[in-house]
């Protein structure tokens, strides 16, 4: 019998499928028009990049030794059960393809994990996501490699931290909330070190897969309907990158609500937060297309890296060396870390079943009560 996963329309009404297929014809025509517009304007937009002094080639940079690299990514999941919630968050680091002369060794474990049972709470996912981001930052700071890739934007931790802090006052009964608040100053210290990137032998690069930012498009006057990454994927030739540009800033200033923290640590956290906000205003953005088979990669980095030609060369060289496989659309260690952490939400129901078995072996009441209480309604997850 054919699996449901191989029959994408198997459970949908036939009339609904017919209507969707008819509408896809119109969508395809509109997408075709967009592609044609970009093709027709390609040379003019490339000329505008050159006239603005934004178009560069990696061959113009120094050729440093191949740097060692690693990628860090995280995932979280909340299994909504009848009696309680089962939550899990993990951050994983994967080492990149190793240069031939590399001898250093990063001992395992190269991961951080949090698993807990919680009372039902609507905001558990918000707190858990911020905890996941904090663990990613700590793992990235511990990495002994010259180039460390982070999934997502360098602004993402501040946004998720602020959301979690705002919700934490109403969720102090959660173990996850208290664990997040206890570790928060350590998370801020890791975030600050990553943004500052003061060490000359190490740099942290954020490479988001999805972005809506238009630092270059707003400067040159490109259409509002396309973000920078989508257009530059068609405009840049292999080996080309854009000159570093300041990060597009939000309409409202960056801020962190530190009120939920204990007074004893609030002053320390406030000093770190002010430095972080100052460094966020100095983040630089580069778009780099190392090979023909890759779209343009958005690379966010600290000013200390972007304004130093030797460090910028090492960063781009590290990206290029980790993007050699046509089937992988991002640096290899980020790709592998992403594949690993995406299995956490899929594995959580299995963890629940193992827990159910252990409880059933020793529970003195009716076994049916155990399986009712641990019945899972849905799994909420994110990466």
Protein Blocks (a to p, Z undefined) as FASTA:
>chain_A
ZZfklmmklmpcfklmmmmmmmmmmmmmmmmmmmmmmmmmmmmmmmmmmmnopaccfklp
ccddddddddddddddddddfkbccdddddddddddddfklcbdcddddbdddddddddd
fklmmmmmmmmmmmmmmmmmmpccfbdcdedjfklmmmmmmmmmmmmmmmmmpmklmmmm
mmmmmmmmmmmmmmnomafkbccddddfbdcbdfkmmmnopafkbcfklmmmmmpcghia
cddddddddfbdcdddfklpcfklmmmmmmmmmmmmmmmmmpccddddfbfkbccddddd
dfklmmpmklmmmmmmmmmmmmmbfklgbdfklmmmmmmmmmmmmmmmmmmmmmmmmmmm
mombdfklmmmmmpcfbdcddZZ
